[in-house]
């Protein structure tokens, strides 16, 4: 699981930079927003992957990853293809991301003291 989160962090970072480059050349507020979302969450996934953490922290990381993929994927698809991933994809992604962060926060309460 740790490797998956670290791998995903690297992919999100690379994709975020690529989308920012595309946005600067082709325009697109949705691309900028998607890139910013990716770049904001990539370091968090990296930290979660490196720290290890318990089951709750890993679950939070997976929820964040799924949320960012849905949110950013939907926004990027709107600019590149003029269509949506599916109805309510971006709001669903945003909600999953929020739930992921809340799960990460809750993981602090479930970790053994030490």
C-alpha positions, 0 to 999 in steps of 0.5 A, a space after each residue: 500500500 505504501 508503494 502505491 501511495 508513493 507511486 500515485 504521488 509521483 504520477 499526480 505530481 507529473 500530471 499536475 505539471 503537465 496539465 499546468 503546461 497545457 493550460 499555459 499554452 492552450 488556456 483552460 481554467 478547468 486544466 489549471 484547477 485540475 493541475 492545482 488539485 493534483 499538485 496540492 494532494 501529491 505531497 500528501 500522498 507522498 507523506 502518507 506513503 512514506 510514513 506508513 501509518 495504520 489502516 485508517 491513514 492508508 484508507 484515507 490516502 486511497 480515498 484522497 487518490 480516488 477523489 483527486 482522480 475523479 475531480 481532476 479527471 472530470 475537469 481535464 476531460 471537459 477541456 480536452 474533449 468537451 464532455 464530462 467523465 460522468 454526471 456528478 464526477 467532479 462533486 463526487 471526487 471532491 466529496 471523496 477527497 474531503 472524506 479522505 482527509 477526514 479519515 486521515 485526521 481520524 487516523 491520528 485518534 486510532 494510532 497507538 501512543 508512542 
